[in-house]
């Protein structure tokens, strides 16, 4: 019985420490928390799943008047910073190969820089 009690106390202490690390605003904890989150995310992403399959992303780039935009860069990025990109053709279409088949979160379009 004492071993079980020690084990449960250890688990409780670990939970309390993790909760404190996750919620504290103490500046000395931020680097530790960031490293731990990074390590967990790297481990989670390296675990083989069905999401490791790749596919293609295709679409059409248009301007405000719904006219095709040629030579526009289309960029897809993962949480870890890996990017996939393509340039639109003369008819505004693009295709990016090798994009992970995981769910893609669409971001609202950003206004392009005006060229002179």
URMOUR-V765612 format. One record per residue. N is the residue number from 1. PHI is phi in radians with two decimals (999 if undefined). PSI is psi in whole degrees, 0 to 359 (* if undefined). D_LAST is the distance of its C-alpha to the last C-alpha in Angstrom with 1 decimal. Layout:
N,PHI,PSI,D_LAST
N,PHI,PSI,D_LAST
//
This chain:
1,999,320,78.3
2,-1.10,325,77.2
3,-1.15,320,74.7
4,-1.14,320,73.1
5,-1.14,319,72.9
6,-1.12,318,71.2
7,-1.08,314,68.8
8,-1.14,322,67.9
9,-1.14,322,67.5
10,-1.12,317,65.2
11,-1.10,316,63.0
12,-1.08,317,63.0
13,-1.10,319,62.0
14,-1.09,317,59.2
15,-1.10,317,57.9
16,-1.11,316,58.2
17,-1.10,315,56.3
18,-1.12,320,53.5
19,-1.10,318,53.2
20,-1.14,316,53.1
21,-1.08,323,50.4
22,-1.35,340,48.3
23,-2.06,348,48.6
24,-1.28,151,49.1
25,-1.85,15,46.6
26,-1.24,124,48.2
27,-1.09,334,45.6
28,-1.28,342,47.9
29,-1.52,334,47.9
30,-0.93,311,44.2
31,-1.08,320,43.9
32,-1.11,313,47.0
33,-1.08,316,45.8
34,-1.10,317,42.4
35,-1.13,316,44.2
36,-1.09,316,46.6
37,-1.11,319,44.0
38,-1.08,314,42.0
39,-1.10,318,45.3
40,-1.13,317,46.3
41,-1.14,321,42.9
42,-1.14,318,43.0
43,-1.13,316,46.6
44,-1.09,318,45.8
45,-1.27,334,43.0
46,-1.43,348,45.2
47,-1.23,123,47.9
48,-1.13,130,48.0
49,-2.45,179,47.3
50,-1.19,341,46.4
51,-1.32,356,42.8
52,-1.37,354,42.5
53,-1.22,153,41.9
54,-2.02,161,38.5
55,-2.59,202,36.8
56,-2.21,150,33.5
57,-2.11,124,30.7
58,-2.25,153,29.0
59,-3.03,192,26.8
60,-2.30,130,24.0
61,-1.73,124,20.4
62,-2.24,160,19.4
63,-1.61,189,16.9
64,-1.10,334,18.3
65,-1.62,12,19.5
66,1.14,25,21.4
67,-1.64,142,19.5
68,-1.08,144,19.4
69,-1.93,119,16.3
70,-1.51,151,16.4
71,1.04,30,15.8
72,-1.57,139,15.8
73,-1.46,133,17.9
74,-2.03,128,21.1
75,-2.18,133,23.1
76,-2.14,131,26.8
77,-2.25,148,28.5
78,-1.60,171,32.2
79,-1.07,332,33.8
80,-1.56,5,34.5
81,1.68,352,30.9
82,-1.17,133,31.2
83,-2.06,154,28.1
84,-2.27,135,27.7
85,-2.52,161,24.5
86,-2.69,162,23.3
87,-1.99,138,20.3
88,-1.24,148,20.3
89,-1.37,183,21.3
90,-1.05,330,20.0
91,-1.58,8,22.1
92,1.50,358,20.7
93,-1.46,153,24.0
94,-2.49,161,24.6
95,-2.59,126,27.8
96,-1.97,118,28.6
97,-1.59,155,32.0
98,1.38,15,34.4
99,-1.33,133,33.4
100,-0.96,143,36.5
101,-1.37,4,38.3
102,-1.16,167,38.7
103,-1.05,140,37.3
104,-1.90,129,33.6
105,-1.65,117,32.4
106,-1.37,132,29.3
107,-1.74,149,26.8
108,-1.12,147,24.8
109,-1.12,147,21.2
110,-1.82,143,18.6
111,-1.11,137,15.3
112,-1.33,157,12.5
113,-1.28,136,9.7
114,-1.37,135,6.6
115,-1.68,149,3.8
116,-1.66,*,0.0
//
